Amino acid sequence: MKLLTHNMLTSNIIKGVTKGFPLQIAATDIKVTEVDFNPDFISRMISKVEWPALCEAAESIGHLGDLPKELDPDYEKNEEFLKKAHHVLLEVEIKEGELICPETGRKFPVTNGIPNMLLNEDEVGK
């Protein structure tokens, strides 16, 4: 699971949960794989990402590096910044571990890079 994907997941789907984002990460296996850099794609994705949550997630797994915690308003023109964002969003992958609901502590397993967000019947909101 790439951190880009993590940034879009929430546990608000659990009955009664109002603060299900961002999910905490307890990673047991992290893989870093080089991915071709596309500055236009990264620029478009940054506008859709919850930046503080991304930084928190990257920091929690030891991959924040020197990525700034505050988004520069002119980030689209800063190729060095875009490369750092590209690395965190697309090259760092959680292979094994758990995602944890910040409100309930409910754990969702991540296996082979795939988060399992399926709920038990009693957790489904109606």
Buried (B, 14 or more C-beta within 10 A) or exposed (E): BBBBBBBEBBBBBBEEBEEBBBBBBBBEEBEEEEEEBEBEBBBEBBEEBEBEBBBBBBBBBEBBEEBBEEBEEEBBEBEEBBEBBBBBBBBBBBBBBBBBBBBBEBBBEBEEBEBEBEBEEEBEEE
